[in-house]
Amino acid sequence: MKEDTRRSLRELAYYSSLGLSIVLAIFIGLFVGVWLDSKFGTQPVWTFVFLGLGIAAGFRNIFHAMRKLQKADKADKGE
């Protein structure tokens, strides 16, 4: 298999897993918040806090993927 094809497949696998990691970050934050609210009786406080943290973690994953793509583009162009 050519090196370009191998690299393309590796990048495709990484970026396709990015969507899953974003969704997981949001749902984990949501479920932790719901659990804490049920434990302490503070409905919707912790749910909103941890949902916000989950969304922030999802955007962080997107940001890191974009930086990785930019670094790969610079390396391909020889900069």
Distance bins in CASP14 RR format, pairs under 12 A and 6 or more apart:
PFRMAT RR
TARGET T0000
AUTHOR 0000-0000-0000
RMODE 2
METHOD distances of the structure
MODEL  1
1 7 0 0 0 0 0 1 0 0 0 0 0
1 8 0 0 0 0 0 1 0 0 0 0 0
1 9 0 0 0 0 1 0 0 0 0 0 0
1 10 0 0 0 0 0 1 0 0 0 0 0
2 8 0 0 0 0 1 0 0 0 0 0 0
2 9 0 0 0 0 0 1 0 0 0 0 0
3 9 0 0 0 0 0 1 0 0 0 0 0
3 10 0 0 0 0 0 1 0 0 0 0 0
4 10 0 0 0 0 0 1 0 0 0 0 0
4 11 0 0 0 0 0 1 0 0 0 0 0
4 76 0 0 0 0 0 1 0 0 0 0 0
5 11 0 0 0 0 0 1 0 0 0 0 0
5 12 0 0 0 0 0 1 0 0 0 0 0
6 12 0 0 0 0 0 1 0 0 0 0 0
6 13 0 0 0 0 0 1 0 0 0 0 0
7 13 0 0 0 0 0 1 0 0 0 0 0
7 14 0 0 0 0 0 1 0 0 0 0 0
7 72 0 0 0 0 1 0 0 0 0 0 0
7 75 0 0 0 0 0 1 0 0 0 0 0
7 76 0 0 0 0 1 0 0 0 0 0 0
8 14 0 0 0 0 0 1 0 0 0 0 0
8 15 0 0 0 0 0 1 0 0 0 0 0
8 72 0 0 0 0 0 1 0 0 0 0 0
8 76 0 0 0 0 0 1 0 0 0 0 0
9 15 0 0 0 0 0 1 0 0 0 0 0
9 16 0 0 0 0 0 1 0 0 0 0 0
10 16 0 0 0 0 0 1 0 0 0 0 0
10 17 0 0 0 0 0 1 0 0 0 0 0
10 68 0 0 0 0 0 1 0 0 0 0 0
10 72 0 0 0 0 0 1 0 0 0 0 0
11 17 0 0 0 0 0 1 0 0 0 0 0
11 18 0 0 0 0 0 1 0 0 0 0 0
11 65 0 0 0 0 0 1 0 0 0 0 0
11 68 0 0 0 0 1 0 0 0 0 0 0
11 69 0 0 0 0 1 0 0 0 0 0 0
11 72 1 0 0 1 0 0 0 0 0 0 0
11 73 0 0 0 0 0 1 0 0 0 0 0
11 76 0 0 0 0 0 1 0 0 0 0 0
12 18 0 0 0 0 0 1 0 0 0 0 0
13 20 0 0 0 0 0 1 0 0 0 0 0
14 20 0 0 0 0 0 1 0 0 0 0 0
14 21 0 0 0 0 1 0 0 0 0 0 0
14 61 0 0 0 0 0 1 0 0 0 0 0
14 64 0 0 0 0 0 1 0 0 0 0 0
14 65 1 0 0 1 0 0 0 0 0 0 0
14 68 1 0 0 1 0 0 0 0 0 0 0
14 69 0 0 0 0 1 0 0 0 0 0 0
14 72 0 0 0 0 0 1 0 0 0 0 0
15 21 0 0 0 0 0 1 0 0 0 0 0
15 22 0 0 0 0 0 1 0 0 0 0 0
15 61 0 0 0 0 0 1 0 0 0 0 0
15 62 0 0 0 0 0 1 0 0 0 0 0
15 64 0 0 0 0 0 1 0 0 0 0 0
15 65 1 0 0 1 0 0 0 0 0 0 0
15 66 0 0 0 0 0 1 0 0 0 0 0
15 68 0 0 0 0 1 0 0 0 0 0 0
15 69 0 0 0 0 1 0 0 0 0 0 0
15 72 0 0 0 0 0 1 0 0 0 0 0
16 22 0 0 0 0 0 1 0 0 0 0 0
16 65 0 0 0 0 0 1 0 0 0 0 0
17 23 0 0 0 0 0 1 0 0 0 0 0
17 24 0 0 0 0 1 0 0 0 0 0 0
17 61 0 0 0 0 1 0 0 0 0 0 0
17 65 0 0 0 0 1 0 0 0 0 0 0
18 24 0 0 0 0 0 1 0 0 0 0 0
18 25 0 0 0 0 0 1 0 0 0 0 0
18 58 0 0 0 0 1 0 0 0 0 0 0
18 59 0 0 0 0 0 1 0 0 0 0 0
18 60 0 0 0 0 0 1 0 0 0 0 0
18 61 1 0 0 1 0 0 0 0 0 0 0
18 62 1 0 0 1 0 0 0 0 0 0 0
18 63 0 0 0 0 0 1 0 0 0 0 0
18 64 0 0 0 0 1 0 0 0 0 0 0
18 65 1 0 1 0 0 0 0 0 0 0 0
18 66 0 0 0 0 0 1 0 0 0 0 0
18 68 0 0 0 0 1 0 0 0 0 0 0
18 69 0 0 0 0 0 1 0 0 0 0 0
19 25 0 0 0 0 1 0 0 0 0 0 0
19 26 0 0 0 0 0 1 0 0 0 0 0
19 27 0 0 0 0 0 1 0 0 0 0 0
19 58 0 0 0 0 1 0 0 0 0 0 0
19 61 1 0 0 1 0 0 0 0 0 0 0
19 62 0 0 0 0 1 0 0 0 0 0 0
19 65 0 0 0 0 1 0 0 0 0 0 0
20 26 0 0 0 0 0 1 0 0 0 0 0
20 27 0 0 0 0 0 1 0 0 0 0 0
20 58 0 0 0 0 0 1 0 0 0 0 0
20 61 0 0 0 0 1 0 0 0 0 0 0
21 27 0 0 0 0 0 1 0 0 0 0 0
21 28 0 0 0 0 0 1 0 0 0 0 0
21 54 0 0 0 0 0 1 0 0 0 0 0
21 57 0 0 0 0 1 0 0 0 0 0 0
21 58 1 0 0 1 0 0 0 0 0 0 0
21 59 0 0 0 0 0 1 0 0 0 0 0
21 60 0 0 0 0 0 1 0 0 0 0 0
21 61 1 0 1 0 0 0 0 0 0 0 0
21 62 0 0 0 0 1 0 0 0 0 0 0
21 64 0 0 0 0 1 0 0 0 0 0 0
21 65 0 0 0 0 1 0 0 0 0 0 0
22 28 0 0 0 0 0 1 0 0 0 0 0
22 54 0 0 0 0 1 0 0 0 0 0 0
22 55 0 0 0 0 1 0 0 0 0 0 0
22 56 0 0 0 0 0 1 0 0 0 0 0
22 57 0 0 0 0 1 0 0 0 0 0 0
22 58 1 0 1 0 0 0 0 0 0 0 0
22 59 0 0 0 0 1 0 0 0 0 0 0
22 60 0 0 0 0 1 0 0 0 0 0 0
22 61 1 0 1 0 0 0 0 0 0 0 0
22 62 1 0 0 1 0 0 0 0 0 0 0
22 63 0 0 0 0 0 1 0 0 0 0 0
22 64 0 0 0 0 0 1 0 0 0 0 0
22 65 0 0 0 0 1 0 0 0 0 0 0
23 29 0 0 0 0 0 1 0 0 0 0 0
23 30 0 0 0 0 0 1 0 0 0 0 0
23 54 0 0 0 0 0 1 0 0 0 0 0
23 55 0 0 0 0 0 1 0 0 0 0 0
23 57 0 0 0 0 0 1 0 0 0 0 0
23 58 0 0 0 0 1 0 0 0 0 0 0
23 61 0 0 0 0 0 1 0 0 0 0 0
24 30 0 0 0 0 0 1 0 0 0 0 0
24 31 0 0 0 0 0 1 0 0 0 0 0
24 54 0 0 0 0 1 0 0 0 0 0 0
24 57 0 0 0 0 1 0 0 0 0 0 0
24 58 0 0 0 0 1 0 0 0 0 0 0
24 61 0 0 0 0 1 0 0 0 0 0 0
25 31 0 0 0 0 0 1 0 0 0 0 0
25 32 0 0 0 0 0 1 0 0 0 0 0
25 50 0 0 0 0 0 1 0 0 0 0 0
25 51 0 0 0 0 0 1 0 0 0 0 0
25 52 0 0 0 0 0 1 0 0 0 0 0
25 53 0 0 0 0 1 0 0 0 0 0 0
25 54 1 0 1 0 0 0 0 0 0 0 0
25 55 1 0 0 1 0 0 0 0 0 0 0
25 56 0 0 0 0 1 0 0 0 0 0 0
25 57 1 1 0 0 0 0 0 0 0 0 0
25 58 1 0 1 0 0 0 0 0 0 0 0
25 59 0 0 0 0 1 0 0 0 0 0 0
25 60 0 0 0 0 1 0 0 0 0 0 0
25 61 1 0 0 1 0 0 0 0 0 0 0
25 62 0 0 0 0 0 1 0 0 0 0 0
25 64 0 0 0 0 0 1 0 0 0 0 0
26 32 0 0 0 0 0 1 0 0 0 0 0
26 33 0 0 0 0 0 1 0 0 0 0 0
26 50 0 0 0 0 1 0 0 0 0 0 0
26 51 1 0 0 1 0 0 0 0 0 0 0
26 52 0 0 0 0 1 0 0 0 0 0 0
26 53 0 0 0 0 1 0 0 0 0 0 0
26 54 1 0 1 0 0 0 0 0 0 0 0
26 55 1 0 1 0 0 0 0 0 0 0 0
26 56 0 0 0 0 1 0 0 0 0 0 0
26 57 1 0 0 1 0 0 0 0 0 0 0
26 58 1 0 0 1 0 0 0 0 0 0 0
26 59 0 0 0 0 0 1 0 0 0 0 0
26 60 0 0 0 0 0 1 0 0 0 0 0
26 61 0 0 0 0 0 1 0 0 0 0 0
26 62 0 0 0 0 0 1 0 0 0 0 0
27 33 0 0 0 0 0 1 0 0 0 0 0
27 34 0 0 0 0 0 1 0 0 0 0 0
27 50 0 0 0 0 0 1 0 0 0 0 0
27 51 0 0 0 0 1 0 0 0 0 0 0
27 54 0 0 0 0 1 0 0 0 0 0 0
27 55 0 0 0 0 0 1 0 0 0 0 0
27 57 0 0 0 0 0 1 0 0 0 0 0
27 58 0 0 0 0 0 1 0 0 0 0 0
28 34 0 0 0 0 0 1 0 0 0 0 0
28 35 0 0 0 0 0 1 0 0 0 0 0
28 50 0 0 0 0 1 0 0 0 0 0 0
28 51 0 0 0 0 0 1 0 0 0 0 0
28 52 0 0 0 0 0 1 0 0 0 0 0
28 53 0 0 0 0 1 0 0 0 0 0 0
28 54 1 0 0 1 0 0 0 0 0 0 0
28 55 0 0 0 0 0 1 0 0 0 0 0
28 57 0 0 0 0 1 0 0 0 0 0 0
28 58 0 0 0 0 0 1 0 0 0 0 0
29 35 0 0 0 0 1 0 0 0 0 0 0
29 36 0 0 0 0 1 0 0 0 0 0 0
29 37 0 0 0 0 0 1 0 0 0 0 0
29 46 0 0 0 0 1 0 0 0 0 0 0
29 47 0 0 0 0 1 0 0 0 0 0 0
29 48 0 0 0 0 0 1 0 0 0 0 0
29 49 0 0 0 0 1 0 0 0 0 0 0
29 50 1 0 1 0 0 0 0 0 0 0 0
29 51 1 0 0 1 0 0 0 0 0 0 0
29 52 1 0 0 1 0 0 0 0 0 0 0
29 53 1 0 0 1 0 0 0 0 0 0 0
29 54 1 0 1 0 0 0 0 0 0 0 0
29 55 0 0 0 0 1 0 0 0 0 0 0
29 56 0 0 0 0 1 0 0 0 0 0 0
29 57 1 0 0 1 0 0 0 0 0 0 0
29 58 0 0 0 0 0 1 0 0 0 0 0
30 36 0 0 0 0 0 1 0 0 0 0 0
30 37 0 0 0 0 0 1 0 0 0 0 0
30 44 0 0 0 0 0 1 0 0 0 0 0
30 46 0 0 0 0 0 1 0 0 0 0 0
30 47 1 0 0 1 0 0 0 0 0 0 0
30 48 0 0 0 0 1 0 0 0 0 0 0
30 49 0 0 0 0 0 1 0 0 0 0 0
30 50 1 0 0 1 0 0 0 0 0 0 0
30 51 1 0 1 0 0 0 0 0 0 0 0
30 52 0 0 0 0 1 0 0 0 0 0 0
30 53 0 0 0 0 1 0 0 0 0 0 0
30 54 1 0 0 1 0 0 0 0 0 0 0
30 55 0 0 0 0 1 0 0 0 0 0 0
30 57 0 0 0 0 0 1 0 0 0 0 0
31 37 0 0 0 0 0 1 0 0 0 0 0
31 38 0 0 0 0 0 1 0 0 0 0 0
31 46 0 0 0 0 0 1 0 0 0 0 0
31 47 0 0 0 0 1 0 0 0 0 0 0
31 50 0 0 0 0 1 0 0 0 0 0 0
31 51 0 0 0 0 1 0 0 0 0 0 0
31 53 0 0 0 0 0 1 0 0 0 0 0
31 54 0 0 0 0 0 1 0 0 0 0 0
32 38 0 0 0 0 0 1 0 0 0 0 0
32 39 0 0 0 0 0 1 0 0 0 0 0
32 46 1 0 0 1 0 0 0 0 0 0 0
32 47 0 0 0 0 1 0 0 0 0 0 0
32 48 0 0 0 0 0 1 0 0 0 0 0
32 49 0 0 0 0 1 0 0 0 0 0 0
32 50 1 0 1 0 0 0 0 0 0 0 0
32 51 0 0 0 0 1 0 0 0 0 0 0
32 52 0 0 0 0 0 1 0 0 0 0 0
32 53 0 0 0 0 1 0 0 0 0 0 0
32 54 0 0 0 0 1 0 0 0 0 0 0
32 57 0 0 0 0 0 1 0 0 0 0 0
33 39 0 0 0 0 1 0 0 0 0 0 0
33 40 0 0 0 0 1 0 0 0 0 0 0
33 41 0 0 0 0 0 1 0 0 0 0 0
33 42 0 0 0 0 1 0 0 0 0 0 0
33 43 0 0 0 0 0 1 0 0 0 0 0
33 44 0 0 0 0 1 0 0 0 0 0 0
33 45 0 0 0 0 1 0 0 0 0 0 0
33 46 1 0 1 0 0 0 0 0 0 0 0
33 47 1 0 1 0 0 0 0 0 0 0 0
33 48 0 0 0 0 1 0 0 0 0 0 0
33 49 1 0 0 1 0 0 0 0 0 0 0
33 50 1 1 0 0 0 0 0 0 0 0 0
33 51 1 0 0 1 0 0 0 0 0 0 0
33 52 0 0 0 0 1 0 0 0 0 0 0
33 53 0 0 0 0 1 0 0 0 0 0 0
33 54 0 0 0 0 1 0 0 0 0 0 0
34 40 0 0 0 0 0 1 0 0 0 0 0
34 41 0 0 0 0 0 1 0 0 0 0 0
34 42 0 0 0 0 0 1 0 0 0 0 0
34 43 0 0 0 0 1 0 0 0 0 0 0
34 44 0 0 0 0 1 0 0 0 0 0 0
34 45 0 0 0 0 0 1 0 0 0 0 0
34 46 1 0 0 1 0 0 0 0 0 0 0
34 47 1 0 1 0 0 0 0 0 0 0 0
34 48 0 0 0 0 0 1 0 0 0 0 0
34 49 0 0 0 0 0 1 0 0 0 0 0
34 50 0 0 0 0 1 0 0 0 0 0 0
34 51 0 0 0 0 1 0 0 0 0 0 0
35 41 0 0 0 0 0 1 0 0 0 0 0
35 42 0 0 0 0 0 1 0 0 0 0 0
35 43 0 0 0 0 0 1 0 0 0 0 0
35 46 0 0 0 0 1 0 0 0 0 0 0
35 47 0 0 0 0 1 0 0 0 0 0 0
35 50 0 0 0 0 1 0 0 0 0 0 0
36 42 1 0 0 1 0 0 0 0 0 0 0
36 43 0 0 0 0 0 1 0 0 0 0 0
36 44 0 0 0 0 0 1 0 0 0 0 0
36 45 0 0 0 0 1 0 0 0 0 0 0
36 46 1 1 0 0 0 0 0 0 0 0 0
36 47 1 0 0 1 0 0 0 0 0 0 0
36 48 0 0 0 0 0 1 0 0 0 0 0
36 49 0 0 0 0 1 0 0 0 0 0 0
36 50 1 0 0 1 0 0 0 0 0 0 0
36 51 0 0 0 0 0 1 0 0 0 0 0
36 53 0 0 0 0 0 1 0 0 0 0 0
37 43 1 0 1 0 0 0 0 0 0 0 0
37 44 1 0 0 1 0 0 0 0 0 0 0
37 45 1 0 0 1 0 0 0 0 0 0 0
37 46 1 0 1 0 0 0 0 0 0 0 0
37 47 1 0 1 0 0 0 0 0 0 0 0
37 48 0 0 0 0 1 0 0 0 0 0 0
37 49 0 0 0 0 1 0 0 0 0 0 0
37 50 0 0 0 0 1 0 0 0 0 0 0
37 51 0 0 0 0 0 1 0 0 0 0 0
38 44 0 0 0 0 0 1 0 0 0 0 0
38 45 0 0 0 0 0 1 0 0 0 0 0
38 46 0 0 0 0 1 0 0 0 0 0 0
38 47 0 0 0 0 1 0 0 0 0 0 0
39 45 0 0 0 0 0 1 0 0 0 0 0
39 46 0 0 0 0 1 0 0 0 0 0 0
39 47 0 0 0 0 0 1 0 0 0 0 0
40 46 1 0 0 1 0 0 0 0 0 0 0
40 47 0 0 0 0 0 1 0 0 0 0 0
40 49 0 0 0 0 0 1 0 0 0 0 0
41 47 0 0 0 0 0 1 0 0 0 0 0
42 48 0 0 0 0 0 1 0 0 0 0 0
42 49 0 0 0 0 1 0 0 0 0 0 0
42 50 0 0 0 0 0 1 0 0 0 0 0
44 50 0 0 0 0 0 1 0 0 0 0 0
44 51 0 0 0 0 1 0 0 0 0 0 0
44 52 0 0 0 0 0 1 0 0 0 0 0
45 51 0 0 0 0 0 1 0 0 0 0 0
46 52 0 0 0 0 0 1 0 0 0 0 0
46 53 0 0 0 0 0 1 0 0 0 0 0
47 53 0 0 0 0 0 1 0 0 0 0 0
47 54 0 0 0 0 0 1 0 0 0 0 0
48 54 0 0 0 0 0 1 0 0 0 0 0
48 55 0 0 0 0 0 1 0 0 0 0 0
49 55 0 0 0 0 0 1 0 0 0 0 0
49 56 0 0 0 0 0 1 0 0 0 0 0
50 56 0 0 0 0 0 1 0 0 0 0 0
50 57 0 0 0 0 0 1 0 0 0 0 0
51 57 0 0 0 0 0 1 0 0 0 0 0
51 58 0 0 0 0 0 1 0 0 0 0 0
52 58 0 0 0 0 1 0 0 0 0 0 0
52 59 0 0 0 0 1 0 0 0 0 0 0
52 60 0 0 0 0 0 1 0 0 0 0 0
53 59 0 0 0 0 0 1 0 0 0 0 0
53 60 0 0 0 0 0 1 0 0 0 0 0
54 60 0 0 0 0 1 0 0 0 0 0 0
54 61 0 0 0 0 1 0 0 0 0 0 0
55 61 0 0 0 0 0 1 0 0 0 0 0
55 62 0 0 0 0 0 1 0 0 0 0 0
56 62 0 0 0 0 0 1 0 0 0 0 0
56 63 0 0 0 0 0 1 0 0 0 0 0
57 63 0 0 0 0 0 1 0 0 0 0 0
57 64 0 0 0 0 0 1 0 0 0 0 0
58 64 0 0 0 0 1 0 0 0 0 0 0
58 65 0 0 0 0 0 1 0 0 0 0 0
59 65 0 0 0 0 0 1 0 0 0 0 0
59 66 0 0 0 0 0 1 0 0 0 0 0
60 66 0 0 0 0 0 1 0 0 0 0 0
60 67 0 0 0 0 0 1 0 0 0 0 0
61 67 0 0 0 0 0 1 0 0 0 0 0
61 68 0 0 0 0 0 1 0 0 0 0 0
62 68 0 0 0 0 0 1 0 0 0 0 0
62 69 0 0 0 0 0 1 0 0 0 0 0
63 69 0 0 0 0 0 1 0 0 0 0 0
63 70 0 0 0 0 0 1 0 0 0 0 0
64 70 0 0 0 0 0 1 0 0 0 0 0
64 71 0 0 0 0 0 1 0 0 0 0 0
65 71 0 0 0 0 0 1 0 0 0 0 0
65 72 0 0 0 0 0 1 0 0 0 0 0
66 72 0 0 0 0 0 1 0 0 0 0 0
66 73 0 0 0 0 0 1 0 0 0 0 0
67 73 0 0 0 0 0 1 0 0 0 0 0
67 74 0 0 0 0 0 1 0 0 0 0 0
68 74 0 0 0 0 0 1 0 0 0 0 0
68 75 0 0 0 0 0 1 0 0 0 0 0
69 75 0 0 0 0 0 1 0 0 0 0 0
69 76 0 0 0 0 0 1 0 0 0 0 0
70 76 0 0 0 0 0 1 0 0 0 0 0
70 77 0 0 0 0 0 1 0 0 0 0 0
70 79 0 0 0 0 0 1 0 0 0 0 0
71 77 0 0 0 0 0 1 0 0 0 0 0
71 78 0 0 0 0 0 1 0 0 0 0 0
71 79 0 0 0 0 0 1 0 0 0 0 0
72 78 0 0 0 0 0 1 0 0 0 0 0
72 79 0 0 0 0 0 1 0 0 0 0 0
73 79 0 0 0 0 1 0 0 0 0 0 0
END
